[in-house]
Amino acid sequence: MREMKLSRAFTLIEPGPVVLVTTRDKGRSNIMTISWIMVQDFTPVFALVTGSWNYSFAALRKTKECVIAIPTVDMLDQVVGIGTCSGGDTDKFAKFGVTAVAGKAVGAPLIAECLANIECKVIDLIQRHDIVMLEGVVAHIDVGRKEKRMLHAVGDGTFVADGRKYDRKKMMATKLPTGL
């Protein structure tokens, strides 16, 4: 082992997958790219990191709802483009050719091109750490979509796509929720 720069340690455990988060406020929808997201146990509760530096944050805080849309590797350039411009002066749906679809429980739109969409309500804001706690209320998946590999940001401008899946369900059966 050799020592590495502590300032790059986050690239070793950068979470994933990269998601697109949609919001809607004052009749206007927006999308932000988020790579700092995690699940909370075996429940539909999620934590993401964002703050006032993101245009969508004001809408998220005001409306207390959003959609977590899960893109796949074929959407990499759209995901990066969405994350590198501001919704304050850009209609990201039009610019990046993604389709807004009405959800069932929240005002923020689903993204038709994504593998899955989770409609969420904000259940807590931990301002000290810019953490937004979300609870999923409705989940949607495109079962017919051929590309299913998700993206994971390394944190240095590079990405990794899902690869081979390893099944250890039998070994972990005593630790997994029934029916999973």
Order of alpha helices (4+ residues) and beta strands (2+ residues): beta-beta-beta-beta-alpha-beta-alpha-alpha-beta-beta-beta-beta-beta-beta-alpha
